[in-house]
Amino acid sequence: MADPPHITIDGVPQNCNGCHQIFHSNSPAGATLNYHQEIRLQHGLNNRCVNCHDSQNRERLTLRDGATVSFAETPQLCAQCHGTVFRDWERGTHGKTLGSWITNSDAQRRLSCTECHNPHAPRYEPYKLLSGPNTLRMGEQVASPTGGVRDEQSPLQRWLRGIDPKQRDHPITNGARP
């Protein structure tokens, strides 16, 4: 997201204050939106624009203490409510790092919160799980009467026990490899 953010209207780039300094919101705390109809605010208890956006300067974000930060400093805003996730992000265990794994390297670039999450509805849709692997090397898995895979049918178990793969009906006399 650009700082300050902008959109293109009729081929002309516009920033937030281009409209918000002309058209003042009568109730920025919870008015029905006439514009920005595409925004669906689904961010927990943050059900008002001014929970994050500055009511006087829409090109700034407002922290809890009233201080404002630029859109480039979005993680500072997000950290106020998402402290443990922010800590993980700072440590590199949440989010995405590009360029280099060397901390503080000029080549390293960490994506900020809004580069991965929609700030108005940050939750990802649940992933649809894919089926487990089924490769030719695994062979056909035949269940034993006890519920597990029969060792003599498992290609891996046959190899571990030294059973010749050509002798499929070879009795297993001991568990040691030859």
C-alpha positions in Angstrom: 0.0 0.0 0.0 1.3 3.4 -0.9 2.0 6.0 1.8 -0.3 7.9 1.8 -2.7 5.4 0.2 -4.4 6.3 -3.0 -6.9 5.0 -5.5 -7.4 5.7 -9.2 -10.8 7.4 -10.0 -11.5 8.0 -13.7 -7.8 7.4 -14.5 -6.6 10.0 -11.9 -4.8 9.0 -8.7 -6.6 10.3 -5.7 -5.5 10.2 -2.0 -7.8 10.1 1.1 -7.7 13.7 2.0 -8.6 14.7 -1.6 -12.2 13.9 -0.6 -12.1 13.9 3.2 -11.0 17.5 3.4 -13.9 18.5 1.2 -16.6 16.2 2.4 -16.6 16.0 6.2 -18.1 13.0 7.9 -21.0 14.1 10.2 -20.5 11.0 12.3 -17.1 9.3 11.5 -17.6 7.1 14.5 -20.3 4.9 12.9 -22.1 6.5 10.0 -23.5 4.4 7.3 -20.9 4.5 4.5 -22.1 6.2 1.3 -18.7 5.6 -0.3 -16.3 2.7 0.2 -19.2 0.3 -0.1 -16.6 -2.4 -1.1 -15.1 -2.3 2.4 -16.6 -4.9 4.8 -15.4 -4.2 8.3 -14.9 -7.6 9.9 -12.1 -7.0 12.4 -13.3 -8.1 15.8 -14.4 -5.2 18.0 -13.0 -2.7 15.5 -16.3 -1.8 14.1 -15.6 1.9 13.5 -13.3 3.6 10.9 -11.9 5.9 13.5 -10.6 3.0 15.7 -7.6 3.1 13.3 -8.0 6.1 10.9 -7.4 9.6 12.1 -10.7 11.6 12.0 -9.0 14.8 10.9 -6.3 13.5 8.5 -7.4 10.3 6.7 -3.8 9.8 5.5 -2.7 9.0 9.0 -3.5 6.2 11.4 -4.3 7.0 15.1 -2.7 5.1 18.0 -4.6 4.6 21.3 -2.7 7.5 22.9 -3.9 9.9 20.1 -0.5 10.0 18.3 -0.7 9.5 14.6 1.5 7.3 12.4 1.9 6.9 8.7 0.6 3.9 6.7 4.2 2.8 6.4 4.1 2.3 10.2 1.1 0.0 10.2 2.7 -2.7 12.3 3.0 -0.1 15.2 -0.8 0.3 15.0 -1.5 -3.4 14.8 0.8 -4.1 17.7 -1.6 -2.3 20.1 -4.1 -5.1 19.8 -2.1 -8.0 18.4 0.9 -7.9 20.7 1.9 -11.6 20.6 1.5 -11.8 16.8 3.6 -8.6 16.5 6.3 -10.1 18.8 6.4 -13.1 16.5 6.5 -10.9 13.5 9.5 -9.0 14.9 11.3 -12.3 15.6 10.6 -13.5 12.1 8.3 -16.4 13.1 5.1 -14.7 11.7 4.9 -13.1 8.3 7.1 -13.3 5.3 10.7 -12.3 4.8 12.2 -11.6 1.4 15.7 -11.2 0.1 17.8 -12.6 2.9 17.6 -14.5 6.2 20.4 -12.4 7.7 18.8 -10.1 10.3 19.3 -6.4 9.7 20.7 -7.1 6.2 20.1 -4.4 3.6 18.8 -7.3 1.4 16.2 -8.4 3.9 12.7 -7.1 3.6 9.9 -8.1 6.0 6.4 -7.7 4.7 4.2 -5.6 7.0 0.8 -6.6 8.3 -1.3 -5.1 5.5 0.9 -6.7 2.8 -0.5 -10.1 3.8 -3.8 -9.2 5.6 -6.7 -7.1 4.5 -6.8 -4.6 7.4 -10.6 -4.4 7.4 -11.1 -8.2 7.4 -7.7 -9.8 8.3 -8.8 -13.4 8.9 -7.9 -15.8 6.1 -10.5 -18.2 4.8 -9.9 -21.7 6.2 -7.7 -23.8 4.0 -9.3 -26.8 2.4 -7.1 -29.8 3.3 -5.7 -31.9 0.5 -5.7 -35.7 0.6 -2.6 -37.4 1.9 0.2 -38.6 -0.4 -0.3 -41.7 -2.5 2.8 -42.5 -4.5 3.7 -45.6 -6.3 6.7 -46.1 -4.0 4.4 -46.5 -1.0 2.7 -49.5 -2.6 -0.8 -50.6 -1.7 -1.4 -50.3 2.0 -3.2 -53.4 3.2 -4.8 -53.2 6.7 -4.0 -56.0 9.1 -6.7 -57.5 11.3 -5.3 -55.5 14.2 -6.0 -52.3 12.3 -2.5 -51.3 11.2 -0.7 -51.9 7.9 0.6 -55.4 7.6 4.3 -55.3 7.8 4.8 -57.9 5.1 2.7 -55.8 2.6 4.5 -52.5 3.3 7.3 -51.9 0.8 9.2 -49.9 3.5 8.8 -52.6 6.1 9.9 -55.3 3.6 13.0 -53.3 2.8 13.8 -52.7 6.4 13.5 -56.4 7.2 15.6 -57.4 4.1 12.8 -59.2 2.4 13.4 -59.7 -1.3 10.7 -57.6 -3.1 10.3 -60.4 -5.7 9.3 -62.9 -3.0 6.1 -61.3 -1.9 5.0 -64.3 0.2 8.4 -64.7 1.9 7.8 -65.5 5.6 9.3 -63.1 8.1 11.5 -65.1 10.3 13.1 -62.3 12.2 13.1 -58.5 12.3 16.8 -58.1 11.5 18.2 -57.0 8.1 20.5 -59.5 6.5 
